[in-house]
Structures are given as C-alpha cells and as structure tokens.
Amino acid sequence: MKPKVKIGRVYDDTPAQDGMRVLVDRVWPRGMKKEAAHLDQWAKEVAPSTQLRTWYGHDPAKFAEFRRRYSAELDEPARAQALAELRQLAHSKPLLLLTATRDLEHSQAAVLAEILR
C-alpha cells in the first residue's frame, strides 16, 4: 500500500483527519506557541542542515540542487534513522508533514513527501 503523505504549513488550520502532524523544520516556527501547533511529533533530525538551508534561501531556481544535496544529507546515519522512523509511520497512518515555509512546492517537506511516497 502506498503511504498517504501530505504537506502543509504549520501556521494553517489543517484538520487532524489529514493525518499525524509532524513538523519537519529544524527551527521552531516564528511566533507560534507549541500548544497552537497541535503537533504529534517534531522531526527536526530530518530537516536540512543550517548550512544547506542558508545556502538555499528558498530560492526556487536552486530547488533542483537543493533536492539533490538534501537527499544526500538524508543518507547520513542520524538523519537516515529519523527518515526510517517517518517511513514506518507513513506505512501505518497518514502523515501531514508541516513546515513554516511559504512556498510548499519548493520546501524540504515536498522533498520528504516525495521520498516517503
């Protein structure tokens, strides 16, 4: 069975029936209280490194290279373990990967969803 993985913004009101809510950012979303996020998990281990995030700067023109570099980072042992845990979750229940990024299509959440599917 193909895992059900969706992406969304942590700031948006997304219904709980969309799945287990997992924040995939390394840094806590600006201005958001922990209770308001209604998270089931914060998987900061799968987030891109600070260096990669800074280099990328959410520039859509760099997205293909970001995807390549980020995928390589996900092969590192600690990140690979965290990704394996997410993969296991995705096979047992729907996942909603959340990020603070405005451009969901060009975010790490999009890359992760693609990998998990």
Sequence and secondary structure as in RCSB ss.txt:
>XXXX:A:sequence
MKPKVKIGRVYDDTPAQDGMRVLVDRVWPRGMKKEAAHLDQWAKEVAPSTQLRTWYGHDPAKFAEFRRRYSAELD
EPARAQALAELRQLAHSKPLLLLTATRDLEHSQAAVLAEILR
>XXXX:A:secstr
    EEEEETTS   GGG EEEE  SS  TT  HHHH  SEE GGGS  HHHHHHHTT GGGHHHHHHHHHHHTT
SHHHHHHHHHHHHHHHHS EEEEES S GGGSHHHHHHHHH 
